[in-house]
């Protein structure tokens, strides 16, 4: 092989090696195998649904769950990860982020997204297929003492949910040794007022509008009668 051939071969080999290396690099990054360039893991991830997307039908459709959980809830997770990247908040549990940013104007975006992740997670667990009915005995005893009965509790819960102006939530909370029903606007959470959230009902329009349009009351009553998960309230009381 003469000098010219050798030079051409070297150029061709170098170009071929570069292409192979480039392809391998791209594949490695795509498969997560190139650890030095892999993105740092996000501190917050979307918690799994406790049931299938169609499990709450016919009260709440799979289509509503798909958008509500897969788009809205996921969106809050994505936003929070961007907002806290490189800050002390990235290492905090959601509850601490919520209580530390509540009422701080310069931290409103962080509070809203952290609270919405937490609120939605409780909301999903506040319902179950074939829910409703009688609460567990321990919880029922406290409901009777606090409201005068389960029907009275549900009536107050429904009133709070339907009367909340605009977006927000209705909550069953433990305040000291007594149960209460409260409502909050937007992303607000009763924990910042020293109460323990036990159950919540989301009354943002995206929670029900695809299924009920402006009939919020039908959605609220359907959840309370057929989906409410009293077991979650009892579990949260013990925490």
MOWOWO-V726173 format. One record per residue. N is the residue number from 1. RES is the residue in three letters. SS is DSSP state (@ for helix, = for strand, . for the rest). Layout:
N_RES_SS / N_RES_SS
//
This chain:
1_UNK_. / 2_UNK_. / 3_UNK_@ / 4_UNK_@ / 5_UNK_@ / 6_UNK_@ / 7_UNK_@ / 8_UNK_@ / 9_UNK_@ / 10_UNK_@ / 11_UNK_@ / 12_UNK_@ / 13_UNK_@ / 14_UNK_@ / 15_UNK_@ / 16_UNK_@ / 17_UNK_@ / 18_UNK_@ / 19_UNK_@ / 20_UNK_@ / 21_UNK_@ / 22_UNK_@ / 23_UNK_@ / 24_UNK_@ / 25_UNK_@ / 26_UNK_@ / 27_UNK_@ / 28_UNK_@ / 29_UNK_@ / 30_UNK_@ / 31_UNK_. / 32_UNK_. / 33_UNK_. / 34_UNK_. / 35_UNK_. / 36_UNK_. / 37_UNK_. / 38_UNK_. / 39_UNK_. / 40_UNK_. / 41_UNK_. / 42_UNK_. / 43_UNK_. / 44_UNK_. / 45_UNK_. / 46_UNK_. / 47_UNK_. / 48_UNK_. / 49_UNK_. / 50_UNK_. / 51_UNK_. / 52_UNK_. / 53_UNK_. / 54_UNK_. / 55_UNK_. / 56_UNK_. / 57_UNK_. / 58_UNK_. / 59_UNK_. / 60_UNK_. / 61_UNK_. / 62_UNK_@ / 63_UNK_@ / 64_UNK_@ / 65_UNK_@ / 66_UNK_@ / 67_UNK_@ / 68_UNK_@ / 69_UNK_@ / 70_UNK_@ / 71_UNK_@ / 72_UNK_@ / 73_UNK_@ / 74_UNK_@ / 75_UNK_@ / 76_UNK_@ / 77_UNK_@ / 78_UNK_@ / 79_UNK_@ / 80_UNK_@ / 81_UNK_@ / 82_UNK_@ / 83_UNK_@ / 84_UNK_@ / 85_UNK_. / 86_UNK_. / 87_UNK_. / 88_UNK_@ / 89_UNK_@ / 90_UNK_@ / 91_UNK_@ / 92_UNK_. / 93_UNK_. / 94_UNK_@ / 95_UNK_@ / 96_UNK_@ / 97_UNK_@ / 98_UNK_@ / 99_UNK_@ / 100_UNK_@ / 101_UNK_@ / 102_UNK_. / 103_UNK_. / 104_UNK_. / 105_UNK_@ / 106_UNK_@ / 107_UNK_@ / 108_UNK_@ / 109_UNK_@ / 110_UNK_@ / 111_UNK_@ / 112_UNK_@ / 113_UNK_@ / 114_UNK_@ / 115_UNK_@ / 116_UNK_@ / 117_UNK_@ / 118_UNK_@ / 119_UNK_@ / 120_UNK_@ / 121_UNK_@ / 122_UNK_@ / 123_UNK_@ / 124_UNK_@ / 125_UNK_@ / 126_UNK_. / 127_UNK_= / 128_UNK_. / 129_UNK_. / 130_UNK_. / 131_UNK_. / 132_UNK_. / 133_UNK_. / 134_UNK_. / 135_UNK_. / 136_UNK_. / 137_UNK_@ / 138_UNK_@ / 139_UNK_@ / 140_UNK_@ / 141_UNK_@ / 142_UNK_@ / 143_UNK_@ / 144_UNK_@ / 145_UNK_@ / 146_UNK_@ / 147_UNK_@ / 148_UNK_. / 149_UNK_. / 150_UNK_@ / 151_UNK_@ / 152_UNK_@ / 153_UNK_@ / 154_UNK_@ / 155_UNK_@ / 156_UNK_@ / 157_UNK_@ / 158_UNK_@ / 159_UNK_@ / 160_UNK_@ / 161_UNK_@ / 162_UNK_@ / 163_UNK_@ / 164_UNK_. / 165_UNK_. / 166_UNK_. / 167_UNK_. / 168_UNK_= / 169_UNK_= / 170_UNK_= / 171_UNK_= / 172_UNK_= / 173_UNK_= / 174_UNK_= / 175_UNK_= / 176_UNK_. / 177_UNK_. / 178_UNK_= / 179_UNK_= / 180_UNK_= / 181_UNK_= / 182_UNK_= / 183_UNK_= / 184_UNK_= / 185_UNK_= / 186_UNK_. / 187_UNK_. / 188_UNK_. / 189_UNK_. / 190_UNK_@ / 191_UNK_@ / 192_UNK_@ / 193_UNK_@ / 194_UNK_. / 195_UNK_. / 196_UNK_= / 197_UNK_= / 198_UNK_= / 199_UNK_= / 200_UNK_= / 201_UNK_= / 202_UNK_= / 203_UNK_. / 204_UNK_. / 205_UNK_@ / 206_UNK_@ / 207_UNK_@ / 208_UNK_. / 209_UNK_@ / 210_UNK_@ / 211_UNK_@ / 212_UNK_@ / 213_UNK_. / 214_UNK_. / 215_UNK_. / 216_UNK_@ / 217_UNK_@ / 218_UNK_@ / 219_UNK_@ / 220_UNK_@ / 221_UNK_@ / 222_UNK_@ / 223_UNK_@ / 224_UNK_@ / 225_UNK_@ / 226_UNK_@ / 227_UNK_. / 228_UNK_= / 229_UNK_. / 230_UNK_@ / 231_UNK_@ / 232_UNK_@ / 233_UNK_@ / 234_UNK_@ / 235_UNK_@ / 236_UNK_@ / 237_UNK_@ / 238_UNK_. / 239_UNK_.
//
